Amino acid sequence: MVPLTVNSEGHRRIKNVSSLKDSDFHWIKSCNTDGIVVCWSKVEGSPVIAFKGEGIVEAPMDKVASAIIDTSRGTEWVDSLKESRVVRGISPNEFIEYERLGTPILMAGRDFVSRVVIDYEASDSRININYTSAEDPLVPPVEKYVRGEIFCHFRLVPMTLPDETYVEGMIYCDPKGTVPMWFVNFFRQGWPHTTFQNLRKQLKKSDIQVLPMVAEVMHKPAVKLVQSPGPETP
């Protein structure tokens, strides 16, 4: 059972999203539009709904992975993303990432700190990219934003054609604060379709290149990674 906690408003929340595992999700198909299969899943004891999308992206797997983890260009395609940057590296295949999202009027802004890990399974020729909420002294919570929690996973599998990749992406996102969960779930249900469509458009750009981290994980030559500068201190 997933460990839970109760916040000051009396709402149940998962105590630590890093405790989530595949068996905690029981996916139910919602629709199939534009070649994107959308599913949703309740998580025991939590009011937050998880969503998943599956579909084919017309680009090589290493480029798809590079587009996903490239914080310097995340605002070009990730819905509502206003800022994204690498805080620090941890190992050749993992780093701490900071993200800030735009929110509707009268709603406090949200930010997230995640530990990002990219793994390559040589036996199956697939890439896994995991985002799990983390704490880091370099990016402590600030009063201006509400610090949310996220558990996100991408699984990439090469198709028979060299320029096609099967992508599976799922997200469990708790924005914290006092936002009603029905409101959160209502807007998050569009995440799979929007994410896939935007990722497809991003990968049609001619300047998308394989990043060093992806190349190193797959043991391929790569281009130099360009990181975006950090935000100004308020």
N, C-alpha and C positions, 0 to 999 in steps of 0.2 A: 504494500500500500504506500502511496506517495505521502511523505510527511507534510502536514498542513500547519498553518498558523492562522490566527484571527487578528485582523487589524483593528484600529481604533473605532472604525465604523461598524464593526461586527461582521465584516465580510471575510469569508474563508479564502485563503490564498495558499499556493504551494510555498512551503517554507524555503526551499532551495531548488531552483529549476535544474541545477546540475544533477539532481537525483532522478530526473526523468529518464526513462529508457523506452525502447521500442515497444515493449509489451504493455506500456501504459496507454497506448493509442489503439483505438479500435475504429478503423476508417470506414466511413460510409460514403459511397459515391453520391455526389450532388448533381453534377452535370458534365457534359462533354461538348465544349464549344471551341471552335477554331483549332481543333486537334489538341486541346488541353483538357485533360481529365481532372476535375476538381472534386476533392473529398474533404470531409470534416470529421472530427472526433471529439467527444467529450473526454475529459480527464477526471478520473475519480476524485470527488471531493472539491473540485475547483469549478468556479463559474465561467472560467475562460475557455473558449472553444479553440481547438487547434485546427489548422487548415493545411491542405496539401494539394500540390498540382503536379501533373505528370505530362510530359510531351516531348516532342522532338525539336531541337534547335539546329538550324542549318549552319553549323560551324564545327571545326575540329574540337575535340574534347579539351585540349590544353588551352585553347583560346577561350572556351566557355569558362573554364576554371579561372583564367586570368581576369576575365571581365567581372566575375563575381567578387573576387577578393581585392580588386584594384580600388583602394580607398580614394585615390586621387581623382577618380572619375565616377564614383558612386552616385553623385548628385545628378549625373546625366541620365540615369535610368531608374534608380530606386525611388519608388513613389513616396513623396512627402519628405525625402531626405534633404536636409539643409546643410549638414556638415558631416564629414567622414574623414578620419585620419588614423594612421598607425601611431599608437602611444609609445610602444617599445617592442622590440623583438624578444622572443623567449628562446627559440631554437630555430634551426633552418626551416621548419615547417609549421611554426606557430608564432602568434603575436597577439598583443592586446590592441583592441580597436575601440575608438570612441565614435559614437554616432549621435547626432542631434536631429530630431524630427520636427517638422512644422505641425502645428495643431490648429483646430478651428478657433475662431474668435471667442474670447471669454474662457478658454481652456488653457491651463498652464502648459508651457512647452515640456517636451519629454526628451530625455537623453538616456543613452545606454552605453555600458562598457562591457565588452565581450572578449572572451578568449577564443581566438580563431585557430583552428587546427585543420590542416589539409594533409590528407593521406592518399597514397597511391597503392592500390592492390594490384601488384604485377600479375598475379595468377589469374585475375579476372579482367585485367586492364581497365579498372575503374578508379575514379577519384571520389573521395568523400571529403566534404567541407563542413565542419561543425562550428557553430557559434553558440557559446554558452556564457551566460552572464557571469561577470567576475568583478572583484574589487581590486583597485590599484591605487596606491598612494599618489601617483602622478596625475590622476583625474578623480579627485574626491567629489562627492555630490556638492552642488551649489544651490543656494536658496532660489535662484532664478528658475531652475528646472526641476521637474520631478524625475527621479531616477527609476526607470522601469527595468523589467527583467525579461530576458528573451532566451528561447531555445530554438535554434534554427539549424536545419540540416539539408544539405544538397548532396545528391548522389548522381554522378555522371557516368554514363556507360557509352562507349563508342558504338556506332551502328555499322552496318556492312559498308555503306558508303563513307569515304574518308572525311567528308565535310558535313556529317550529321552526327549529333550526339543526343542520346536519350537522357533527359533531365528529370529528376524527381526532387521537388523542393517542398519542405514543410516548415511551419512556424507555429510556435506557441509563444504569444507575447502578452505579458501582463503590464499595462501602463502604470499600474499602481495609482495612488491618489484616490480621489473620490468619484472618479468617472463611473457611471452605471455600466455594469457588465453587458447589458443588452445593447448599449450604444457601441461599446468596443467590438462585440461580436458582429454586430450589423455591418460595421465598416471594414472589419478584417476579412469578411467573407469574400471580398473582391480581391484579396491579396494574391492568390495563385494566378488568376487570369491576367491581372495587371502586370505582375512580376514577369511572367513568361513572355507576354507581348512586348514589354519594354526590353527584356533581355534579348529577344530576337532582333529588335530594331538596333540595339546597341552593337550587336555582333555583325551587323551589315556594314558598319563603318570600316573604312579601309585602313585606319590607323590602329586598330586593335591588335596588340602583339602579345606574344607569350612572355609572361613575367618571370624573373629569375627564380622566385620561390617555386613556381609551378614547374619550371624547367629542371630545377635541382631535384625536386621530388620525383620527377619522371626521368631524370638523368638525360636531359636534352639541352642543346645550346639555347641561350636566351638573350633578350635585349635588356638594357639597363632599366630598372624600376625607378620611376619618378614619383616621389611622395609629395603630397600637398603640405604646405606649411601649417603649423598649428595656429589656433585662434588667438586673437589678441586678448590680453588679460583685462577683464572688466575694470 
